[in-house]
Amino acid sequence: MHTRTASLWMIFISLIMLFSPALSLAGIDKGEALYNKLAAHANSTEHKVLFTRINETGQQLDFISAKTEQFEGNLRIIRPKSDVENGTAVYLLRKLSGEIFILALPENSADLAPESSSAYAGLDALFKSKLKFEVELTKGSIDGASHTFARLVSKPEHLLVDRLFKISIILMLFFVMVGMGMTLTIDDFTLLFKHPKGIIVGEILQFGIMPLLAVGMGYLMGFHTSYPFIFVGMVLITAIPGGVTSNLMTYYAKGDLALSISLTSFSTVLSIFFTPLLLALYCANMPDITIPVKVVIQTIMILVIIPLVLGMGFRKKWPKAAEKATPFFSALGIIALLVLIGAGILGNLSLFADTARYGLNFYSTIFTITMAGMILGIVCAKLVGINNYQCRALSLETGLRNSALAMTIALLIQDSMGDFYSSMFVTSGLFGLIMYLAGIVAIFLYPYILPPENVEDQEERESVSQ
């Protein structure tokens, strides 16, 4: 009972564009438009000429009368993949509000080296972190247009909240997957051959119907053109496998826990193929969207497949120790989840102010996808004659996903994709919150819409799964 209470308590706490390439930058506004224009140049044959001119302009500016400013934001580096070693990158500083400054680089490239004593030391390693900047600002002209240039006064500082957030999300994923592996054996995967109907229907729902639902909603609400990275985030969260949340919810919903765990395990293994495939299939044909398939595969391998295999291997070699260690890993995952939620909210408060981007249409669409997924799980299962006991598991497995994995992938690929406002991350995070609410609602509704068809059989199945 204490474990159930703690788990439920954890759940309730969890609740708490582009322009075509051209050589000139004249007429480009600050912020996202400038960022997109430079990113487009990176893939053009003229990038070296333009990028060199930008950096030379910054080096020639007089900062004697420049004003000093401090702000929090991110470093953005636009570097052509074909020219990594040639020093043709442009560095930008982005305020959390979206305002962009072109970073004036030092004339001596050695100042960028990690061992340098300058304010620019190790700059290339900072682009994935939220930072505190102290800069001097002045105006410079490129192609007759005025742009704001910044020069670092001191080395950018990592924000504690951002560090906690990234550490917690990685720890949560890794240890939760290790813990999941410790509950599995090879025999668990034989359920596919013993009771194939539930597994097959579940995987079709997860990797077939749900991504199509996200694509349909994205087109219906116009996100594919107005906010393409929200659209990509919607596809990402529906192309992600289920997680331990669906197993926990199935347990409280008195559904087929064995089926839920098996579906989570199968979908996790299959995600190494289906997640990048579905992202590429539905998103790669959008203008200016390039899916870094390799990064997606590497993330799933390192943070999902490897810890899952480690957990299974540990259980096979030391079954008693695995049984004792499982609660520890589960508790550690819960703690990391709470830190993740707290750090994520505190570190991204500025995003909630963007009501034009993240308004009623956005929130209602994510909620609709979650609830529609759970309803489709019931409807499709009943159409093929699956009993109510397994329908509960299929419904939850369809609607609830491993949002932490989606958030991690979004964080790792948003810079390379040009996701200026972290829309993929916001979409994944909101889905993660809404799915808990949807799961709790489902737990209370299942006795009415999916009542036990045979009370004695139901009790016997529950005792076996426990």
C-alpha positions as a Markdown table, in Angstrom:
| # | Residue | x | y | z |
|---|---|---|---|---|
| 1 | Met | 0.0 | 0.0 | 0.0 |
| 2 | His | 2.8 | 2.4 | 0.8 |
| 3 | Thr | 4.3 | 1.8 | -2.7 |
| 4 | Arg | 0.9 | 2.4 | -4.3 |
| 5 | Thr | 0.4 | 5.6 | -2.3 |
| 6 | Ala | 3.9 | 6.9 | -3.1 |
| 7 | Ser | 3.4 | 6.1 | -6.8 |
| 8 | Leu | 0.0 | 7.9 | -6.9 |
| 9 | Trp | 1.5 | 10.8 | -5.0 |
| 10 | Met | 4.3 | 11.0 | -7.6 |
| 11 | Ile | 1.7 | 11.1 | -10.4 |
| 12 | Phe | -0.2 | 14.0 | -8.8 |
| 13 | Ile | 3.0 | 16.0 | -8.2 |
| 14 | Ser | 3.9 | 15.5 | -11.9 |
| 15 | Leu | 0.7 | 17.4 | -12.9 |
| 16 | Ile | 1.8 | 20.3 | -10.5 |
| 17 | Met | 9.6 | 29.8 | -41.7 |
| 18 | Leu | 11.8 | 30.2 | -43.2 |
| 19 | Phe | 13.5 | 32.2 | -46.0 |
| 20 | Ser | 15.2 | 31.0 | -49.2 |
| 21 | Pro | 19.1 | 31.4 | -49.2 |
| 22 | Ala | 20.4 | 34.6 | -50.5 |
| 23 | Leu | 23.8 | 36.3 | -50.1 |
| 24 | Ser | 22.5 | 39.5 | -48.6 |
| 25 | Leu | 21.3 | 40.0 | -45.0 |
| 26 | Ala | 19.8 | 43.4 | -45.7 |
| 27 | Gly | 16.3 | 43.8 | -44.4 |
| 28 | Ile | 16.4 | 40.8 | -42.0 |
| 29 | Asp | 14.8 | 41.5 | -38.7 |
| 30 | Lys | 16.2 | 40.4 | -35.3 |
| 31 | Gly | 15.6 | 37.0 | -33.8 |
| 32 | Glu | 14.3 | 34.0 | -35.6 |
| 33 | Ala | 14.4 | 35.5 | -39.1 |
| 34 | Leu | 18.1 | 36.3 | -38.8 |
| 35 | Tyr | 18.8 | 32.9 | -37.3 |
| 36 | Asn | 16.9 | 31.1 | -40.1 |
| 37 | Lys | 18.6 | 33.2 | -42.8 |
| 38 | Leu | 22.0 | 32.3 | -41.6 |
| 39 | Ala | 21.1 | 28.7 | -41.1 |
| 40 | Ala | 19.9 | 28.6 | -44.8 |
| 41 | His | 23.2 | 30.2 | -45.9 |
| 42 | Ala | 25.1 | 27.3 | -44.1 |
| 43 | Asn | 23.8 | 24.9 | -46.8 |
| 44 | Ser | 24.5 | 27.2 | -49.7 |
| 45 | Thr | 27.7 | 27.5 | -51.7 |
| 46 | Glu | 28.2 | 31.2 | -50.7 |
| 47 | His | 28.3 | 30.5 | -47.0 |
| 48 | Lys | 32.0 | 31.0 | -46.6 |
| 49 | Val | 32.0 | 34.4 | -48.2 |
| 50 | Leu | 29.1 | 35.6 | -46.0 |
| 51 | Phe | 30.3 | 34.0 | -42.8 |
| 52 | Thr | 33.8 | 35.4 | -43.2 |
| 53 | Arg | 32.4 | 38.9 | -43.8 |
| 54 | Ile | 30.2 | 38.7 | -40.7 |
| 55 | Asn | 33.2 | 37.6 | -38.5 |
| 56 | Glu | 35.5 | 40.2 | -40.0 |
| 57 | Thr | 32.9 | 42.9 | -39.3 |
| 58 | Gly | 32.6 | 41.9 | -35.7 |
| 59 | Gln | 36.4 | 41.9 | -35.2 |
| 60 | Gln | 36.7 | 45.4 | -36.7 |
| 61 | Leu | 34.1 | 47.0 | -34.4 |
| 62 | Asp | 35.0 | 49.5 | -31.7 |
| 63 | Phe | 33.6 | 48.4 | -28.4 |
| 64 | Ile | 35.0 | 51.3 | -26.4 |
| 65 | Ser | 31.7 | 53.1 | -26.0 |
| 66 | Ala | 29.6 | 49.9 | -26.0 |
| 67 | Lys | 27.0 | 49.3 | -23.3 |
| 68 | Thr | 27.3 | 46.3 | -21.0 |
| 69 | Glu | 24.4 | 44.0 | -20.5 |
| 70 | Gln | 23.7 | 40.7 | -18.6 |
| 71 | Phe | 21.1 | 38.2 | -19.6 |
| 72 | Glu | 20.2 | 34.5 | -19.7 |
| 73 | Gly | 20.0 | 32.6 | -22.9 |
| 74 | Asn | 21.7 | 30.2 | -25.3 |
| 75 | Leu | 24.7 | 30.1 | -27.6 |
| 76 | Arg | 23.8 | 29.2 | -31.2 |
| 77 | Ile | 26.5 | 28.0 | -33.6 |
| 78 | Ile | 25.8 | 27.9 | -37.3 |
| 79 | Arg | 28.6 | 25.7 | -38.9 |
| 80 | Pro | 28.3 | 24.0 | -42.2 |
| 81 | Lys | 28.9 | 20.2 | -41.9 |
| 82 | Ser | 31.2 | 20.3 | -44.9 |
| 83 | Asp | 33.4 | 23.0 | -43.3 |
| 84 | Val | 33.9 | 22.0 | -39.7 |
| 85 | Glu | 37.6 | 22.5 | -39.7 |
| 86 | Asn | 37.8 | 25.8 | -41.7 |
| 87 | Gly | 36.6 | 28.3 | -39.1 |
| 88 | Thr | 33.7 | 29.6 | -41.1 |
| 89 | Ala | 31.1 | 29.3 | -38.3 |
| 90 | Val | 28.9 | 32.2 | -37.1 |
| 91 | Tyr | 28.2 | 32.4 | -33.3 |
| 92 | Leu | 25.0 | 33.9 | -32.1 |
| 93 | Leu | 23.7 | 34.7 | -28.6 |
| 94 | Arg | 20.0 | 34.3 | -28.1 |
| 95 | Lys | 18.1 | 35.8 | -25.2 |
| 96 | Leu | 15.3 | 33.8 | -23.7 |
| 97 | Ser | 12.9 | 36.3 | -25.2 |
| 98 | Gly | 14.2 | 35.4 | -28.7 |
| 99 | Glu | 16.4 | 38.5 | -29.4 |
| 100 | Ile | 19.6 | 37.6 | -31.3 |
| 101 | Phe | 23.1 | 39.1 | -31.1 |
| 102 | Ile | 25.9 | 38.3 | -33.5 |
| 103 | Leu | 28.9 | 37.3 | -31.4 |
| 104 | Ala | 32.1 | 39.2 | -32.3 |
| 105 | Leu | 34.9 | 36.6 | -32.3 |
| 106 | Pro | 38.5 | 37.3 | -31.2 |
| 107 | Glu | 41.0 | 37.7 | -34.0 |
| 108 | Asn | 43.2 | 35.0 | -32.5 |
| 109 | Ser | 41.4 | 31.7 | -32.9 |
| 110 | Ala | 43.5 | 30.2 | -30.1 |
| 111 | Asp | 41.3 | 32.2 | -27.7 |
| 112 | Leu | 38.5 | 29.7 | -28.4 |
| 113 | Ala | 40.6 | 26.7 | -27.2 |
| 114 | Pro | 39.4 | 25.1 | -23.9 |
| 115 | Glu | 42.7 | 25.8 | -22.3 |
| 116 | Ser | 42.6 | 29.5 | -23.1 |
| 117 | Ser | 42.3 | 32.0 | -20.3 |
| 118 | Ser | 40.0 | 34.3 | -22.4 |
| 119 | Ala | 36.3 | 34.7 | -22.0 |
| 120 | Tyr | 35.8 | 32.7 | -25.2 |
| 121 | Ala | 37.6 | 29.6 | -23.9 |
| 122 | Gly | 35.8 | 26.3 | -24.7 |
| 123 | Leu | 33.0 | 28.2 | -26.4 |
| 124 | Asp | 32.1 | 25.4 | -28.8 |
| 125 | Ala | 31.1 | 23.0 | -25.9 |
| 126 | Leu | 28.5 | 25.4 | -24.5 |
| 127 | Phe | 25.9 | 25.5 | -27.3 |
| 128 | Lys | 23.6 | 22.9 | -25.7 |
| 129 | Ser | 23.4 | 24.6 | -22.3 |
| 130 | Lys | 21.4 | 27.5 | -21.0 |
| 131 | Leu | 23.9 | 30.2 | -19.9 |
| 132 | Lys | 24.3 | 33.5 | -18.2 |
| 133 | Phe | 26.1 | 36.1 | -20.4 |
| 134 | Glu | 27.8 | 39.3 | -19.6 |
| 135 | Val | 28.5 | 41.2 | -22.9 |
| 136 | Glu | 29.2 | 44.5 | -24.5 |
| 137 | Leu | 26.8 | 45.5 | -27.2 |
| 138 | Thr | 27.4 | 47.7 | -30.2 |
| 139 | Lys | 26.0 | 48.1 | -33.7 |
| 140 | Gly | 27.6 | 46.9 | -36.9 |
| 141 | Ser | 26.6 | 47.0 | -40.6 |
| 142 | Ile | 26.3 | 44.1 | -43.0 |
| 143 | Asp | 25.1 | 44.6 | -46.5 |
| 144 | Gly | 23.9 | 48.1 | -45.5 |
| 145 | Ala | 21.7 | 46.7 | -42.7 |
| 146 | Ser | 22.4 | 47.3 | -39.0 |
| 147 | His | 22.8 | 44.4 | -36.6 |
| 148 | Thr | 23.7 | 44.2 | -32.9 |
| 149 | Phe | 27.1 | 42.6 | -32.2 |
| 150 | Ala | 28.1 | 41.3 | -28.7 |
| 151 | Arg | 31.5 | 40.8 | -27.2 |
| 152 | Leu | 32.0 | 38.6 | -24.2 |
| 153 | Val | 33.2 | 40.4 | -21.0 |
| 154 | Ser | 33.5 | 37.2 | -19.0 |
| 155 | Lys | 33.2 | 33.5 | -19.6 |
| 156 | Pro | 29.5 | 32.4 | -19.9 |
| 157 | Glu | 28.2 | 30.7 | -16.7 |
| 158 | His | 26.2 | 27.5 | -16.6 |
| 159 | Leu | 22.8 | 27.9 | -14.9 |
| 160 | Leu | 22.3 | 25.5 | -12.0 |
| 161 | Val | 18.7 | 24.8 | -12.9 |
| 162 | Asp | 19.6 | 23.9 | -16.5 |
| 163 | Arg | 22.3 | 21.5 | -15.2 |
| 164 | Leu | 19.9 | 19.8 | -12.8 |
| 165 | Phe | 17.4 | 19.5 | -15.6 |
| 166 | Lys | 19.7 | 17.7 | -18.0 |
| 167 | Ile | 21.3 | 15.5 | -15.4 |
| 168 | Ser | 17.9 | 14.5 | -14.1 |
| 169 | Ile | 16.4 | 13.7 | -17.4 |
| 170 | Ile | 19.3 | 11.5 | -18.4 |
| 171 | Leu | 19.4 | 9.8 | -15.0 |
| 172 | Met | 15.7 | 9.2 | -15.1 |
| 173 | Leu | 15.8 | 7.6 | -18.5 |
| 174 | Phe | 18.8 | 5.4 | -17.8 |
| 175 | Phe | 17.9 | 4.1 | -14.4 |
| 176 | Val | 14.2 | 3.6 | -15.3 |
| 177 | Met | 15.3 | 1.5 | -18.3 |
| 178 | Val | 17.7 | -0.4 | -16.1 |
| 179 | Gly | 14.9 | -1.0 | -13.6 |
| 180 | Met | 12.6 | -2.1 | -16.4 |
| 181 | Gly | 15.3 | -4.6 | -17.6 |
| 182 | Met | 15.5 | -6.1 | -14.2 |
| 183 | Thr | 11.9 | -7.0 | -14.3 |
| 184 | Leu | 12.2 | -8.8 | -17.7 |
| 185 | Thr | 13.6 | -12.1 | -18.9 |
| 186 | Ile | 13.8 | -13.6 | -22.4 |
| 187 | Asp | 10.7 | -15.7 | -21.6 |
| 188 | Asp | 8.7 | -12.5 | -21.3 |
| 189 | Phe | 9.1 | -11.9 | -25.0 |
| 190 | Thr | 7.6 | -15.3 | -25.8 |
| 191 | Leu | 4.2 | -13.8 | -25.0 |
| 192 | Leu | 4.1 | -12.7 | -28.7 |
| 193 | Phe | 3.9 | -16.3 | -29.8 |
| 194 | Lys | 1.5 | -17.4 | -27.0 |
| 195 | His | -0.9 | -14.5 | -27.2 |
| 196 | Pro | -0.1 | -12.7 | -30.4 |
| 197 | Lys | -3.4 | -10.8 | -30.9 |
| 198 | Gly | -2.9 | -8.2 | -28.1 |
| 199 | Ile | 0.8 | -7.6 | -29.0 |
| 200 | Ile | 0.2 | -7.2 | -32.7 |
| 201 | Val | -2.8 | -4.9 | -32.2 |
| 202 | Gly | -0.8 | -2.8 | -29.6 |
| 203 | Glu | 2.1 | -2.3 | -31.9 |
| 204 | Ile | -0.1 | -1.3 | -34.9 |
| 205 | Leu | -1.8 | 1.2 | -32.6 |
| 206 | Gln | 1.5 | 2.6 | -31.3 |
| 207 | Phe | 3.5 | 2.9 | -34.4 |
| 208 | Gly | 0.8 | 2.9 | -37.1 |
| 209 | Ile | -2.3 | 4.7 | -36.0 |
| 210 | Met | -1.0 | 7.2 | -33.4 |
| 211 | Pro | 1.6 | 8.9 | -35.7 |
| 212 | Leu | -1.1 | 9.1 | -38.4 |
| 213 | Leu | -3.4 | 10.7 | -35.8 |
| 214 | Ala | -0.7 | 13.3 | -34.9 |
| 215 | Val | -0.1 | 14.1 | -38.6 |
| 216 | Gly | -3.8 | 14.5 | -39.2 |
| 217 | Met | -4.2 | 16.8 | -36.2 |
| 218 | Gly | -1.1 | 18.8 | -37.2 |
| 219 | Tyr | -2.5 | 19.4 | -40.7 |
| 220 | Leu | -6.0 | 20.1 | -39.3 |
| 221 | Met | -4.7 | 22.8 | -36.9 |
| 222 | Gly | -2.3 | 24.2 | -39.4 |
| 223 | Phe | 0.9 | 23.5 | -37.3 |
| 224 | His | 2.6 | 22.0 | -40.3 |
| 225 | Thr | 2.9 | 25.4 | -41.9 |
| 226 | Ser | 2.6 | 27.9 | -39.1 |
| 227 | Tyr | 4.7 | 26.2 | -36.4 |
| 228 | Pro | 6.5 | 23.2 | -38.1 |
| 229 | Phe | 8.5 | 22.2 | -35.1 |
| 230 | Ile | 5.3 | 21.8 | -33.0 |
| 231 | Phe | 4.2 | 19.5 | -35.8 |
| 232 | Val | 7.5 | 17.6 | -35.5 |
| 233 | Gly | 7.1 | 17.4 | -31.8 |
| 234 | Met | 3.6 | 15.9 | -32.2 |
| 235 | Val | 5.0 | 13.2 | -34.5 |
| 236 | Leu | 7.9 | 12.6 | -32.2 |
| 237 | Ile | 5.8 | 11.9 | -29.1 |
| 238 | Thr | 3.6 | 9.5 | -31.0 |
| 239 | Ala | 6.5 | 7.7 | -32.6 |
| 240 | Ile | 8.1 | 7.1 | -29.2 |
| 241 | Pro | 7.5 | 3.7 | -27.4 |
| 242 | Gly | 5.5 | 3.3 | -24.2 |
| 243 | Gly | 7.2 | 3.7 | -20.8 |
| 244 | Val | 6.9 | 2.6 | -17.2 |
| 245 | Thr | 4.0 | 5.1 | -16.7 |
| 246 | Ser | 1.7 | 3.0 | -18.8 |
| 247 | Asn | 2.7 | -0.1 | -16.8 |
| 248 | Leu | 2.0 | 1.7 | -13.5 |
| 249 | Met | -1.3 | 3.0 | -14.7 |
| 250 | Thr | -2.3 | -0.4 | -16.0 |
| 251 | Tyr | -1.6 | -1.8 | -12.5 |
| 252 | Tyr | -3.9 | 0.6 | -10.8 |
| 253 | Ala | -6.5 | 0.2 | -13.6 |
| 254 | Lys | -6.6 | -3.5 | -12.9 |
| 255 | Gly | -5.7 | -4.2 | -16.5 |
| 256 | Asp | -3.5 | -6.9 | -18.0 |
| 257 | Leu | -0.2 | -5.9 | -16.5 |
| 258 | Ala | 1.7 | -8.8 | -18.3 |
| 259 | Leu | 0.5 | -7.5 | -21.6 |
| 260 | Ser | 1.3 | -3.9 | -20.7 |
| 261 | Ile | 4.9 | -4.8 | -19.8 |
| 262 | Ser | 5.3 | -6.9 | -22.9 |
| 263 | Leu | 4.0 | -4.2 | -25.1 |
| 264 | Thr | 6.4 | -1.6 | -23.5 |
| 265 | Ser | 9.3 | -4.0 | -23.9 |
| 266 | Phe | 8.5 | -4.8 | -27.6 |
| 267 | Ser | 7.8 | -1.2 | -28.5 |
| 268 | Thr | 11.1 | -0.1 | -26.8 |
| 269 | Val | 13.1 | -2.5 | -28.9 |
| 270 | Leu | 11.2 | -1.7 | -32.1 |
| 271 | Ser | 11.7 | 2.0 | -31.5 |
| 272 | Ile | 15.3 | 1.8 | -32.6 |
| 273 | Phe | 13.8 | 1.3 | -36.1 |
| 274 | Phe | 10.4 | 2.9 | -36.1 |
| 275 | Thr | 11.0 | 6.2 | -34.3 |
| 276 | Pro | 13.6 | 7.5 | -36.8 |
| 277 | Leu | 11.7 | 6.0 | -39.7 |
| 278 | Leu | 8.4 | 7.7 | -38.7 |
| 279 | Leu | 10.1 | 11.0 | -38.1 |
| 280 | Ala | 11.8 | 10.8 | -41.5 |
| 281 | Leu | 8.6 | 9.6 | -43.2 |
| 282 | Tyr | 6.3 | 12.3 | -41.9 |
| 283 | Cys | 8.6 | 15.3 | -41.4 |
| 284 | Ala | 11.6 | 15.1 | -43.7 |
| 285 | Asn | 9.4 | 16.2 | -46.7 |
| 286 | Met | 8.6 | 19.5 | -44.9 |
| 287 | Pro | 10.5 | 22.6 | -46.1 |
| 288 | Asp | 13.7 | 23.3 | -44.1 |
| 289 | Ile | 13.2 | 20.3 | -41.9 |
| 290 | Thr | 16.0 | 17.8 | -41.7 |
| 291 | Ile | 15.7 | 14.8 | -39.3 |
| 292 | Pro | 19.1 | 13.8 | -37.8 |
| 293 | Val | 18.3 | 10.1 | -38.0 |
| 294 | Lys | 21.7 | 9.1 | -36.7 |
| 295 | Val | 21.4 | 11.1 | -33.5 |
| 296 | Val | 17.9 | 9.7 | -32.8 |
| 297 | Ile | 19.2 | 6.2 | -33.2 |
| 298 | Gln | 22.2 | 6.8 | -31.0 |
| 299 | Thr | 20.1 | 8.3 | -28.3 |
| 300 | Ile | 17.7 | 5.4 | -28.2 |
| 301 | Met | 20.6 | 2.9 | -28.2 |
| 302 | Ile | 22.5 | 4.6 | -25.4 |
| 303 | Leu | 19.7 | 5.7 | -23.1 |
| 304 | Val | 17.1 | 2.9 | -23.8 |
| 305 | Ile | 18.4 | -0.3 | -25.4 |
| 306 | Ile | 21.7 | -0.5 | -23.6 |
| 307 | Pro | 20.4 | 0.0 | -20.0 |
| 308 | Leu | 17.5 | -2.3 | -20.8 |
| 309 | Val | 19.9 | -5.1 | -21.8 |
| 310 | Leu | 22.1 | -4.3 | -18.8 |
| 311 | Gly | 19.1 | -4.7 | -16.5 |
| 312 | Met | 18.1 | -8.0 | -18.1 |
| 313 | Gly | 21.7 | -9.3 | -17.9 |
| 314 | Phe | 21.9 | -8.4 | -14.3 |
| 315 | Arg | 18.7 | -10.2 | -13.5 |
| 316 | Lys | 19.9 | -13.3 | -15.4 |
| 317 | Lys | 23.2 | -13.5 | -13.5 |
| 318 | Trp | 22.0 | -12.3 | -10.1 |
| 319 | Pro | 18.2 | -12.8 | -9.9 |
| 320 | Lys | 18.0 | -12.3 | -6.1 |
| 321 | Ala | 20.1 | -9.1 | -6.2 |
| 322 | Ala | 18.0 | -7.8 | -9.1 |
| 323 | Glu | 14.8 | -8.3 | -7.1 |
| 324 | Lys | 16.3 | -6.4 | -4.2 |
| 325 | Ala | 17.7 | -3.6 | -6.4 |
| 326 | Thr | 14.6 | -3.0 | -8.5 |
| 327 | Pro | 12.9 | -0.8 | -5.8 |
| 328 | Phe | 16.1 | 1.3 | -5.5 |
| 329 | Phe | 16.2 | 2.0 | -9.2 |
| 330 | Ser | 12.5 | 2.7 | -9.3 |
| 331 | Ala | 12.8 | 5.2 | -6.4 |
| 332 | Leu | 15.8 | 6.8 | -8.1 |
| 333 | Gly | 13.8 | 7.2 | -11.3 |
| 334 | Ile | 10.9 | 8.8 | -9.3 |
| 335 | Ile | 13.3 | 11.3 | -7.6 |
| 336 | Ala | 14.9 | 12.2 | -11.0 |
| 337 | Leu | 11.4 | 12.6 | -12.4 |
| 338 | Leu | 10.5 | 15.1 | -9.7 |
| 339 | Val | 13.7 | 17.0 | -10.2 |
| 340 | Leu | 13.0 | 17.0 | -13.9 |
| 341 | Ile | 9.6 | 18.5 | -13.5 |
| 342 | Gly | 10.7 | 21.1 | -11.1 |
| 343 | Ala | 13.9 | 22.1 | -13.0 |
| 344 | Gly | 12.1 | 22.0 | -16.3 |
| 345 | Ile | 9.3 | 24.4 | -15.2 |
| 346 | Leu | 11.7 | 26.8 | -13.4 |
| 347 | Gly | 14.2 | 26.8 | -16.3 |
| 348 | Asn | 11.7 | 27.4 | -19.0 |
| 349 | Leu | 9.2 | 29.8 | -17.5 |
| 350 | Ser | 9.7 | 32.2 | -20.4 |
| 351 | Leu | 8.2 | 29.7 | -22.8 |
| 352 | Phe | 4.8 | 29.9 | -21.2 |
| 353 | Ala | 4.6 | 33.6 | -22.0 |
| 354 | Asp | 4.5 | 32.8 | -25.8 |
| 355 | Thr | 0.7 | 32.5 | -25.9 |
| 356 | Ala | 0.6 | 33.0 | -29.7 |
| 357 | Arg | 2.7 | 29.9 | -30.2 |
| 358 | Tyr | 1.5 | 27.9 | -27.2 |
| 359 | Gly | -2.1 | 29.0 | -27.0 |
| 360 | Leu | -5.4 | 27.2 | -26.8 |
| 361 | Asn | -5.0 | 25.4 | -30.1 |
| 362 | Phe | -1.7 | 23.9 | -29.0 |
| 363 | Tyr | -2.9 | 22.7 | -25.6 |
| 364 | Ser | -6.2 | 21.4 | -26.9 |
| 365 | Thr | -4.5 | 19.5 | -29.7 |
| 366 | Ile | -2.1 | 17.7 | -27.4 |
| 367 | Phe | -4.9 | 16.8 | -25.0 |
| 368 | Thr | -7.0 | 15.5 | -28.0 |
| 369 | Ile | -4.2 | 13.3 | -29.2 |
| 370 | Thr | -3.7 | 11.8 | -25.8 |
| 371 | Met | -7.4 | 11.1 | -25.2 |
| 372 | Ala | -8.1 | 10.0 | -28.8 |
| 373 | Gly | -5.2 | 7.5 | -28.5 |
| 374 | Met | -6.7 | 5.9 | -25.4 |
| 375 | Ile | -10.2 | 5.8 | -27.1 |
| 376 | Leu | -8.8 | 4.3 | -30.3 |
| 377 | Gly | -7.0 | 1.7 | -28.2 |
| 378 | Ile | -10.3 | 0.5 | -26.8 |
| 379 | Val | -12.2 | 0.7 | -30.1 |
| 380 | Cys | -9.6 | -1.2 | -32.2 |
| 381 | Ala | -9.1 | -3.8 | -29.5 |
| 382 | Lys | -12.9 | -4.5 | -29.3 |
| 383 | Leu | -13.2 | -4.7 | -33.1 |
| 384 | Val | -10.9 | -7.7 | -33.1 |
| 385 | Gly | -12.5 | -9.4 | -30.1 |
| 386 | Ile | -10.1 | -8.6 | -27.3 |
| 387 | Asn | -11.6 | -8.8 | -23.8 |
| 388 | Asn | -12.0 | -5.8 | -21.5 |
| 389 | Tyr | -9.1 | -6.9 | -19.2 |
| 390 | Gln | -6.6 | -6.6 | -22.1 |
| 391 | Cys | -8.4 | -3.5 | -23.5 |
| 392 | Arg | -7.5 | -1.5 | -20.5 |
| 393 | Ala | -3.8 | -2.3 | -21.0 |
| 394 | Leu | -4.0 | -1.6 | -24.8 |
| 395 | Ser | -5.8 | 1.7 | -24.2 |
| 396 | Leu | -3.2 | 2.9 | -21.8 |
| 397 | Glu | -0.3 | 1.7 | -23.9 |
| 398 | Thr | -1.7 | 3.6 | -26.9 |
| 399 | Gly | -2.3 | 6.9 | -25.1 |
| 400 | Leu | 0.7 | 7.0 | -22.7 |
| 401 | Arg | 4.2 | 7.3 | -24.0 |
| 402 | Asn | 7.8 | 7.6 | -22.8 |
| 403 | Ser | 7.7 | 11.4 | -22.7 |
| 404 | Ala | 11.1 | 11.6 | -21.0 |
| 405 | Leu | 12.7 | 9.9 | -24.0 |
| 406 | Ala | 10.9 | 12.3 | -26.4 |
| 407 | Met | 12.1 | 15.3 | -24.3 |
| 408 | Thr | 15.7 | 14.0 | -24.4 |
| 409 | Ile | 15.7 | 13.5 | -28.1 |
| 410 | Ala | 14.1 | 16.9 | -28.6 |
| 411 | Leu | 16.9 | 18.5 | -26.5 |
| 412 | Leu | 19.6 | 16.7 | -28.5 |
| 413 | Ile | 18.4 | 17.5 | -32.0 |
| 414 | Gln | 16.7 | 20.9 | -31.6 |
| 415 | Asp | 19.9 | 22.9 | -32.3 |
| 416 | Ser | 20.9 | 20.9 | -35.4 |
| 417 | Met | 17.3 | 21.2 | -36.7 |
| 418 | Gly | 17.0 | 24.9 | -36.0 |
| 419 | Asp | 14.1 | 24.5 | -33.5 |
| 420 | Phe | 14.6 | 28.1 | -32.3 |
| 421 | Tyr | 11.8 | 28.1 | -29.7 |
| 422 | Ser | 12.4 | 24.5 | -28.4 |
| 423 | Ser | 8.9 | 23.6 | -29.7 |
| 424 | Met | 9.6 | 19.9 | -29.9 |
| 425 | Phe | 10.7 | 19.9 | -26.3 |
| 426 | Val | 7.7 | 21.9 | -25.1 |
| 427 | Thr | 5.3 | 19.6 | -27.0 |
| 428 | Ser | 6.9 | 16.5 | -25.5 |
| 429 | Gly | 6.9 | 18.0 | -22.0 |
| 430 | Leu | 3.2 | 19.0 | -22.2 |
| 431 | Phe | 2.3 | 15.6 | -23.4 |
| 432 | Gly | 4.1 | 14.1 | -20.4 |
| 433 | Leu | 2.0 | 16.2 | -18.0 |
| 434 | Ile | -1.3 | 15.6 | -19.8 |
| 435 | Met | -0.9 | 11.8 | -20.1 |
| 436 | Tyr | -0.8 | 11.5 | -16.3 |
| 437 | Leu | -4.1 | 13.4 | -16.0 |
| 438 | Ala | -5.6 | 11.2 | -18.8 |
| 439 | Gly | -4.4 | 8.0 | -17.1 |
| 440 | Ile | -5.9 | 9.0 | -13.8 |
| 441 | Val | -9.2 | 9.8 | -15.5 |
| 442 | Ala | -9.1 | 6.5 | -17.3 |
| 443 | Ile | -8.6 | 4.5 | -14.1 |
| 444 | Phe | -11.8 | 5.9 | -12.7 |
| 445 | Leu | -13.8 | 5.4 | -16.0 |
| 446 | Tyr | -12.7 | 1.8 | -16.9 |
| 447 | Pro | -15.0 | 0.1 | -14.4 |
| 448 | Tyr | -17.9 | 1.7 | -16.2 |
| 449 | Ile | -16.8 | 1.5 | -19.9 |
| 450 | Leu | -14.7 | -1.7 | -19.6 |
| 451 | Pro | -16.2 | -3.6 | -16.7 |
| 452 | Pro | -14.8 | -7.0 | -15.8 |
| 453 | Glu | -16.5 | -9.7 | -18.0 |
| 454 | Asn | -15.9 | -12.4 | -15.5 |
| 455 | Val | -15.1 | -11.4 | -11.9 |
| 456 | Glu | -13.5 | -14.7 | -10.9 |
| 457 | Asp | -11.3 | -14.7 | -13.9 |
| 458 | Gln | -10.4 | -11.1 | -13.3 |
| 459 | Glu | -9.3 | -11.8 | -9.7 |
| 460 | Glu | -7.3 | -14.8 | -10.8 |
| 461 | Arg | -5.5 | -12.8 | -13.5 |
| 462 | Glu | -4.7 | -10.0 | -11.1 |
| 463 | Ser | -3.2 | -12.5 | -8.6 |
| 464 | Val | -1.0 | -14.0 | -11.3 |
| 465 | Ser | 0.2 | -10.6 | -12.6 |
| 466 | Gln | 1.1 | -9.6 | -9.1 |
